[in-house]
Amino acid sequence: NVARAGTPDPTNYSMELLAINDVTAVQTVLEFAIGTVDSSDMSRAAFLQFTTGDSHANLGQRIAIRLLKKAAAEWQANPRFDNVRLTATPHH
C-alpha cells in the first residue's frame, strides 16, 4: 500500500524490481511502475508485475525492490509504503 505524507498535495512515487549482479554490482531494472497518491490512510494499493519464462539474462542474480519518491515531487511530499510483498507464481 502507498500513501502521501508531509503535504496535503498528491505525491508521486515509483517502484522498481531490480536484478543485482554480485560480481559487477550492476543493478538492472527488470520492471517499474509510477503513480500518484492523494490519500494519507494507506488505502491505495500499488502493483508491479514482472513475467519471465524458463530463462532470463538475469537468472540466478539477487533481486531487490526499490521504492522511491519521484524526482519531480515537492521536497515535502514523501510517499509512505506498507505491506510490501514479493510473490512468485509458477507459469504453466
C-alpha positions, 0 to 999 in steps of 0.5 A, a space after each residue: 500500500 502507498 500513501 502521501 505524507 508531509 503535504 496535503 498535495 498528491 505525491 508521486 512515487 515509483 517502484 522498481 524490481 531490480 536484478 543485482 549482479 554480485 560480481 559487477 554490482 550492476 543493478 538492472 531494472 527488470 520492471 517499474 511502475 509510477 503513480 500518484 497518491 492523494 490519500 494519507 490512510 494507506 488505502 491505495 494499493 500499488 502493483 508491479 508485475 514482472 513475467 519471465 519464462 524458463 530463462 532470463 539474462 538475469 537468472 540466478 542474480 539477487 533481486 531487490 525492490 526499490 521504492 522511491 519518491 519521484 524526482 519531480 515531487 515537492 521536497 515535502 511530499 514523501 510517499 509512505 509504503 506498507 505491506 510490501 510483498 514479493 510473490 512468485 507464481 509458477 507459469 504453466 
